[in-house]
Amino acid sequence: MTAPATVSSESRWATPRLGAHLLARSGPTLLAGKQTRFIDLTREVYEGMPIWPGHQRPFRMTNQTHDRYRELWDTERGFEAHNWLISEHTGTHSDAVFEYDPSAPTLEYTPLEYYYGEAVCVDVSHIRYPAYVTEAALRDAVAAQQIEIKPGDMVAHYTGHSTRHWPNLSFVKDYTGLDRGAAIWLCEQGVINIATDNLAIDHTDDADYQAHTVCGEYQIVNTEVLANLDQLVGKRFYYMGLPLRLRAGTGSPIRAIAWLPE
C-alpha cells in the first residue's frame, strides 16, 4: 500500500503539531474498579436525515429481499441486504486532517489514537446563534463546570442545538460554533479531537471555516453531529469513535460511545 501523492513516505502518518506524545494511550484507567455505563453518542443514519448541504444525502437501495432471494435461487431460506450511497461525512462522523489540509495524511494514515481515549464535555448551551463560542466563553465554562482539560484529551462542547432541532431541517441552519481564538485555545491545551453536537465545529455563518482551519494548522481531527452530550456535561469519560479504514478517506461515519464511571 502506497502513501497518497500529497504525503511523503517520511511523513505519511498524521501527527499533532504539538507532538506525538499527545497520542499516547493506555487502557481506560479512570474506569478501574468503578461501576460503569455506556452512552451511545451516535445519530441514526437514514434517508432524509439532515446533512451539510455540500455532502451526498444518504440513499438506500434494496439489494435483495427475503422473498426475492428465495424466488431467484429456489431456496427455503432467504436473505435480505441493502446498499447505501452515503458521504464520508454522514451523520455522526470524524474527519481526517486531509479534509481541510491537502498536504496532510488521509484517513488510512491517521492513527486510531486520535479517535479514542479520555474526554471531557463542556456545556456552552447558553451561547446561541448568532453569537460565536469564543475563547473567553470556553474558559468561563470550563472554570464554572470545574473541568480539567488534559493533553491528549478529546473535548466535546455541548451547544444544545441538536437537542432543540434534530432531526428537522433547522438543524442545518443558524447554529453557533467556535471562532478562531476558541479553536486555538483548545489546541494549545493539547486537545487532539474537537467534538460537537452541531452540524460542524464552525459557526454556520463562517465561510472561512476557522475552526477547521485551526485543526489543520495543529494537525488534529474533529468529530461532529454527536448525540446525547447533555448526559456528559461537566464529566470526564472514556470515549471511542472509530472510523472505517477508507483508503484516501477524508473522513468516516463512526459509532461513537462514552464509557462513563458512575
N, C-alpha and C positions, 0 to 999 in steps of 0.2 A: 504494500500500500504506500503510495507516494503522497507527499505533502501538497497542499494547494499551491498553485503557481505563485500566489502572493506571499507565501511564507517560506523563508529559507529553511534548509534542513537543520540548521543550527538553532533555530528559534521557533520550531513548528508548534511547540506546546504553549498554551496560554499561561501567563504568569502575572500576578498582580504587580503593579508598578512599585508598590511599597515593599515587595519581597515575597519570595516563595514560601517563607515561614508561615505566612498567613493561611496557607492551605494545609498546614499540619493538622492531622486529625487523629483522635483516639476514639475509643468507644464512648457511648453516652454515659460518662461518669456522673453527671448531675442526677441521673436516674437511679444510681446504685442504691439498693436497699430500700427503695421507696415504692409505694403503690403508684401505678401509672395508668394513664388512659390515652387513647388516640383521638385526635380530632381531624376529620377529613377537611382539607383546605381546598378541595378541587371542585370546580364547576362542571356540571354535566355538559357533554358535547352532544349537540343535536342540530338538526336542520332548523334554520330560523333564529338561532341564538344570536345575541348581539356580538359584533366583532368590529375591530377597527376597519374603517371603510377601505383602506388600502390593501386589505387581505382577502383572499378567497373565502367566500362563505361556505360553510360545511354543506356537503351534498352527499346523501346516502343512496346507494344503488343496491338493489337486491340481486345478489349473485345467484342464489338458489333458495327455494323454499323446501320444506319437508315433503310436501305433496309432489312438487315438480321433480325433485330428486328421485322419489320412488317411481314416478311415471317414466322418467327418462332412462333409468338404469334397471328397472324391473326388480327392485329390492323391497324387502319388507320394512327396512329401517331407512328413514330419510334424514337428511342433514340440511341445516339452514345456515347460510352465511351471507354477509353483506360486504359491499365495497364502499369505501369512503374517499371522497375528494375533499381534503382539508389543507389549510395553510399550516406551515411550521409554527405559526403564532396564533393558533386557535385556542380559545378558552384560557384556562389556567396553563401558563407556559413560561419557559425560561428562554433567554437569549444566549447565543454565543457572542463573544465580543466582536466577531466579524460582522454582525448585523449593522453595527454603527461605526466600525473602523475597518475599512477594506484591506488594511495591511495586517490585521490581526488573524489569529487562527480561527478556523471554522469549528463546528461542534465536535467532530471526532477527535480534534486535538485540544479539547477543553477538558481539563481534569475533572473527574466526578467530584472532587473535594470542593469545588465551587458550589455544589448543589446539595450538600448535606452538612450537618454539624449543629452547633449551638446557635440559638437565635433569640431575639427579643422582639416584642411588638410595642410600638409607640402609638398612643391614641392622639390623633390630630383631627378628630371628627368635628371639632368646633370650628375648623377652618373650612369655609365653604367658597365655592366659585362666586365671584371672580378673583378672590384672594389666592395668593400662592403660599405654599408651605416654605417658609424661609428658615435660614439658619437659626435666627432668634426664636422662632416658634418651636423648632425641634429641640433646641437647648432647654427652653422653658418646659416643654412636655416631658422630656427625659428627667429633668430635675423634679418636677411635680410628681411624677409617677415612680420616682426612685429607681430608675432603670440604670444599670451599668452596661455600657457597650464595650465589649472586649475585642481586641484584634482577632480577626478571623470569623467574627460573627456574621450571620445573616440578620439584617434589620428590616422588619416589616413595619410599614406605617398604615394604620387603620384610619381611613378617611370617612367611612360610613356611607359613601356614595353608592356603593353596591347594595348595601342594606336597604337604602331608600329606593333604588331604581332598577335593580336586576329583577326580571330579565327584559325590561322594557327598552324601547329604542332610546329613551332618555339616558340610559346607562352610558351610551357612547357620546353624550353631549354634556357640556358645561360642568366638567369635573376639575377639581383642584389638582395640584401636582407640585413637585419640587422645583424651586428655582435653582440657578447655578450655585449660589452660595450654600444652600442646604445640601445639595449633592456633594459638593466638595467637602463640606464638614463631615459628612458620613464617611466618605472615602478616607479622609485624614484620620479617622478613628480606627482605620484598618478593616473596615467592613468589606466583604468580598461578594456580597449579594444583596442588592437593594430591592425590596419587595413591596407590593401594594395590592389593595383590593380593587383599585381602579383599573380602567382600561389600559393605562400607561402610567409610568412614573413621572412623565412630563405633564405639565398643565395643558388642558385642552386647547388653549389659545397660543401655545408656544410653538411657533412654526420653526424655531431653531433647535428644538428638541434638546434643551440644555442639559437635562439630567442624563439622557442617553449619551450626549457628547462627553460629559464628565466621566461616565463609566468607561468610555473609550479611552480617555486620557489616562485613567488609572488602571485600565485593563482588568475590569471586574464585570460581573454579569448582573442582570436584573431579572426579576420574576414578577409577573403581572396577572391580574384577574384572580387573585386568591379569594377564597370564601371563608367565612366563619372566623375572621380575625377578631371580631368583637369578643370572642371567648378567650382571647390570648393577650389582651391589652395589659401592659404592665408586668407581664410574666416572662420568665426565661424558660425555654423549652428546647427540645431536640427536634430539628427539622430535617425532612428528607423530601426532595422533589426532583427525581432523576429523569433526565431527558432520554429520548431514544438516541441511539448512536447513528445519526443520519450522516452519511458521507457528504461533505461540503455543506453541512447544515448551517443555517443562520439562527436556528432556534428549534424548540420542540415542545409540543404539549407534554405535560407531566402529570403524574399522580402525586400531589403534594399532601403530606401529612405532618401533623405536630404530635410529638410524643411528650406528654406533659406529666411531670411529677405532681402527685396530689398533695 
